Amino acid sequence: MVVRWKTPIPPEVEALAGERPNGVRVEVWPADYSSADVRRAQDALQDWLERTDIRDRWSLSYGCSDGTGLVVGITPPLTDRDQLQEEISEAVGMPTMVVEEERPVPRGG
């Protein structure tokens, strides 16, 4: 099991690393951003989207699995990735990776 924790990692969290009595191996890995940081960035993204013409192209956003920033999905075609990454990163206050991604389809169609 991997536990990501925003740096600096407190000693009591570091102490969780290793083999647990139930046989589960716990690894504590550093992260640049917490889930709370990502939620704040997603809120800032929504504010930014309201002020731009990108809203209709936005599909979804989520934190990078390694805790290094925000992933923002933009529907195809994506011809302005570098510009969007720079603008969104500045607006949300963390590194942003813009990817070409269709909107999710609700369950049941």
N, C-alpha and C positions, 0 to 999 in steps of 0.2 A: 504494500500500500504506500502511495506517495502522498505526503502532506506538503502543500506549497504554502509558504509563509512569507509575508512581505518583510524584506530586510529592514533593519537588522533582526535576526531571529533571536528571541529571548532564550536564555539558557534552559528554562523549564520546557520549552517546546523542543529544543535540540535534544533534551533528555528522553524524548519519546522515541527517538531513532533506535533501531535495533530489533532484535527478536522479542516478540511479546509472548507472555505465558501461553496464549492460545495458538502459538505457532506462526502468527502473522508477522511478516517482516515489515517494519515501518522505516521509510526513508523520508527525511525532511529536506526539502529542496528550497532554495531561496527564490523569491519572486520580486520583481520590481514594483508590481502593483497588486493591491488586494482586490477582492471581489467588490468591496465598497468603492474603491477607486474606479473600477470598471463601471459600476452603476452610475457614479457621478459623471463619468465620461459619456455614457449612453444618454443621460439627461441633457448634457451639453450638446451632444450630437443632435438630439431632437430639436433643441432651440436653434441650432445652426441650420438644420434642414428647413425649419419654418421660414428662415430669412433668405433662402436660396431657391433656385429652380431645380435643385437636385431631388427634392422630396419624392417626385414621381418615379425616380430611377432607383431609390433606396429599396433594398429588399430586407436586410436584417443586420444586426450587429451582435457581437459577442466578444468576450475576452479571449486573448491568445491563451492557449492551453499551458504555456510556460510562464505566464504572468508578466509578459514583456510589453503588453499594449492591447490595442483594440483592433478587431477585424470588422470591416464594414463591407457588406455586400452591396454591389450595384448591378442592376440588371444589364444584360448585354444589349448593344455592344459597348465595351468600355474602352474608349479611345483617349481618355484624359486621366489615367491612373496616377501618374506622378503629381500632377497639379492637385488632384483631389486629396491624395495622401498628405501633401503639404498643408493644404487649407484645413482639412479635418483635424490633423494632428495639432495645429495651432489652436483651433476652436475648442478642442476637447482637453488639451493639456497633457497628452500622452502620445507615444508613437502609434501610428495607425497604418494598418495594411489594408488597402482597398483591393477587393477581389471581385471578379465577375461571377455573379451568383443570381440565379433565378429566385423569385419569391417562393417561399414555402407554400405547399399546397395543403389546405386544411384536410384533416382526416375525413374520409368519406367523400372526397372529391371536392 
